[in-house]
Amino acid sequence: MTVVIAVVYVFERTIAGRRRVERAVELERVRLLSELRQFRGIEWVSADREHRNASLDIWRAARRQVVVFGFGMTSVARDPGLIWAMVNRGVDVDVIKVDPEWLVDNPAIASTIDGYYSRDVAFLGQVLQAHERLERLARQIDAAGRGTLRIHTYRTTVQYSGSIRDPGTPEASGYVEFHLYRKSIERLGIGLQQYDGDDELNPPILKHVLHSLALAVGHPVPGRAP
């Protein structure tokens, strides 16, 4: 009888302990969710290089789609292997960038961009080459039938860049880098997260970023360009 009572006691303590752990986990989840809502999905802010790989981490974590955006997208165009790696595992890639023809037709803006980024006059040429590389890569991917690379362009200037993974899903997250004009270019990085219970009247900043991109390109993002 004593052995039976001891076994029951241990069993009940184990169950009680498990429930306490589950309760603590649930309370922590609620706390984190409340914090995300309070800061509208901002997970962290950094003005240093601590999160320099944050954008790449977004690519690696994507399951369905990654939206990458910026100005010339020269770095992305120089790394076709990264895009191939994504489409080979079934992840669509949307690239949002400046329209190079518009930039050529507006030399004053191109000159301003050169000065803003402390680049030489070759920067415009880099933007043109990057666009050609991306378009060629999109054709190769389409011919291979392995996935989709879509290129969206805008005719304005933006001072931010970044990546968003799996937009429109509860798992969506992103990294946005704001370029600050100083003696040399400084960057302010922000990590963003989607959260449960999205309030349409006060949506996460992640949604604001996507809406801003949609306004720039003239159609919903993500989505196929018209």
N, C-alpha and C positions, 0 to 999 in steps of 0.2 A: 504493500500500500504506500509506504514511504517513497519507494522508487517511482511509482506512478504519479504521485503528487509532485515529486521533484521534476519529472519530465513535463507535466502539464505546466508547472510554474515557469520552467525554462522556455517552453513553447510560447506561453503568453507574454513573457518578457521580450522574446524575439519579435513577436508580432507587434507589440507596443513600440519597440525600438524602430522597427521598419516603418511604422506609421508616423513616428516622430520625424524620421529622416524624410519621408515623402512629404510631410507637412512643411518641413523646413525648405525643401526644394521648391514646393509650390509657392511659399511665401517669397522666396528669392525671385522666382519667375515673375510674380506679380509686381515685386519691387522694381525689377529691371524694366518691365513693360511700362510701369508708371513713369519711370525715368526717361524712357524713350519718348513717351508721349509729351512729357514736360519739355524736352528739348527737341521735339519734333523729329526724332530719328537721328540726331547727331550723336555719334558714339565717341568721337574724339576730334580734337583740333590740334594741329601741329604746325609750327612755323620753321621747323628744322628738318633734317634728313632722316629722322627716326622712322618715318613711314614711307621711305623712298620706293619700297617695293609694293606699296599698297595697291596700286593699279594692277600690277601683275598678279597679285593675289586674287583680285576680283576675277580676272580671266581664268585662273586655275580653278576657281570654285564654281564657275558657271556650269549649269546643267542643260540649259535650253538655248540661251541667247546672251550675247554680250554686246553692249552698246558702248563704243569708244568715240570720244569727241575731242575736238581741239581746233587748232587753226590749220596749219599745213599738214599735220600728221606725218611728218617726215620720219620720225622714229619708227612708227608703226609700219610704214612702207618699206623700211630697211630690214624688217624682220618678218618676211613672208612665212618662215617656218612656224612662227607662233600662230598665225592665222590658219595655216594648214593643220596644225595640231588640234585647233578648236573644231574645225569643220569635220575632221576625220573622226572625232568622237561625237558628232551629231549636234554640235553647237553652232547656231547661226551667228554671224558677225555683222553688225551694222556700224559703218564708219561715217561719222558726221564731220565735215570739214568745209573750209572756204572753197568757193567756186574759183578755180584758177583763172578762167577767162575773165571773170569780173575783176579780179585783182590786176590782170594785165591791162584791162581797159581803164583802170583807175591808178595810174602811176603814183599819184600823190599819196594814196593810201598805202601802196606798196612801200614807198619810201619811209612813211611813218612807222610801218611795222618793222622795217629794217632797224630804225633808230630805237624803237621800243625794246626790241630783243637784243640790242647791241650786236647785230649781225652785219656782215658786209652786204654789198648789193647782190651777192650770189644767192641770198636767201630766197628771192623770188624764183630763181632757177630751181632751187631745191624743192619748192612747193610744186612747181610744174612737173618736175621729175617724179615726185612722190605720187601725184595724182595719176600719172601715166602708169606707174608701177602697180598701183592699186586697181586701176581699171583692167590692166592686163591679168593681174592675179584673179580678179573676179571672173573673167572669161575662162581662165584655166580651171577654176573651181567648178564653174557651171558645166564645162565640158566633161569634167571628171564625174559629175553627178554625185559628189560626196557631201555637199552641203551648200550653204548660201553665204556669199559675201555681198552685202548691199552698200552702195556708196550714196550718201545724201550730201548735198552741198547747200550752202547759204551764201547770200550776198550782203554781208555786213562784217563787222569785226567783233570778236569775242575775246575776253581776257580770262577764260577759264578752260580747263580741259579735264579729262578724267574718264572713268569707266563705270558702267552700271551692269550688274549681272542679273539675269532673269527678271527683268521689269514686268510688273503686273502680277507677280506671284508673292506669296507671303515670305518667301526666302530672299526677295530682292535686297541687294545691298550695293553700295557704290563708294567711289572715291572721287572727290572733286578737288581740283587744284586751282586756286585763284592766283593769277599772276599780278603781282603788285609792282607798280612802276616806281623804281628808285634809281640810285646811281647804277646799280646792277639789278637784274631781275631777281626778285625774291618771290617765294611761293608760300602760300598758306593752304595747307592740306586739310580736308575735312572728310572724315569717315561717316558714311550715312547708312542707315538701316531702315527697312520697312518694319512695320509692327502691326499687331492684331488690332482690330477695332478702329480701322482708319476712318477718320472724321472728314467727310467731304468739305465741311466748312472750314476746317483747319488741317489740311492734309500734311503728310510728312514732307520735309524739304526735298526728299528724293523725287516726289511727284512734281514739285515746282521746277526742278532741274529739267525733267523730261518735258514739261510744258514749255519751258523756255526754249528748248531745242526744237520743239515742234513749231513754235512761232517763227524761229529763225529759218527753218527749211521749208515751211509752208505746208506741211502735212504731218499727221500723227507719227510720233516716234515712240517705240519702234514700229516699223511697217515698211511696206514696199513703196519706193518712190513712184509717184504717178508718171 
